[in-house]
Amino acid sequence: MGGIAKMNFEELKKEKQRNFAERIWFIKYWVNYIKTHPAAEWSKEQAAFIDSQFKSAENFWRNLEKNDKVKFEKLKRLRLGV
Amino acid sequence: MEYDAEKREINFEEKVLDTLDKFTIDFVNILEKHTGYVVVSGYVSIALGRTRASEDIDLLIPKMSLSEFVILFEDLVKSGYECANTSKPKDAYEMLGAHAIRFYKGIPLPNIEFKLISNDIHKTAFENRIKLILKGKSLFISPLELQIAYKLSLMSNGSLEEISSDKDFEDAKHLYDLFKDKLDMEKLLYFVRQFKVERKWGVLQK
């Protein structure tokens, strides 16, 4: 098929392994950070990370609710699996 | 953060609470007036420091009568919660016998996934739950040994050599690395065998 690059499965496998290793590295790094820093300090960083994700999700839902109630209800039901 | 394995208690008084903590505490403040419970799955790792969000909090409760459930349902509604599945408490009660139901406040994220204790794993989680103290508020969470093995069992069954990312494995890894000096290894290995996740357990320890 013209224009579509051939999939290199070996390269893809290596990429997955690299990604997995990086994610595990981060977990070890973060656990070490937790063990070596005051809880008030690292949990403040963790809370900022989690809160920022919820803030942007909340903005999305509030805007949708305000601007397109029908779509809001439809997506809400979809998200809640009902 | 101090884990006293003998007392089955984690003291995390100094935690800066995030959206998920506040949401869970708010819900549990109502729930515990009516029934016991145990928090399981993703939020356990997140409450204990994992850097990820979750859209839902999973809770298990013992079986209750219809009249007890109706009072709980009405209390939740009075506090601003909506049941995503139905607005009728009797219908919600019947659904609960078959599957989880969800509660949310205004927008669907985060939400509570609420399930009855219906098998031995649930029962073990509830009967061996540990107390997590967050800023003066106690929450009851699944025992860490069970949580680690259970999370490994939730992983996708593809080749371990080809995992790119897997939140369940990462949740288990976080708990194991953070608490490995305090875990009851005999108990953990028992759960690993029960869930038949020996190979994943091998990878986790690296």
Interface residues (C-beta under 8 A of the other chain):
Chain A: K13 E15 K16 Q17 N19 F20 R23 I24 I27 K28 W30 V31 I34 K35 P38 A39 A40 W42 S43 K44 Q46 A47 F49 I50 D51 Q53 F54 A57 E58 W61 R62 E65 K76 R77 R79 L80 G81 V82
Chain B: M1 F12 E14 K15 V16 L17 D18 T19 L20 D21 I46 G49 T51 R52 A53 E55 A84 N85 R102 Y104 I107 P108 L109 P110 N111 E161 E162 I163 S164 S165 E170 K173 H174 D177 L178 K206
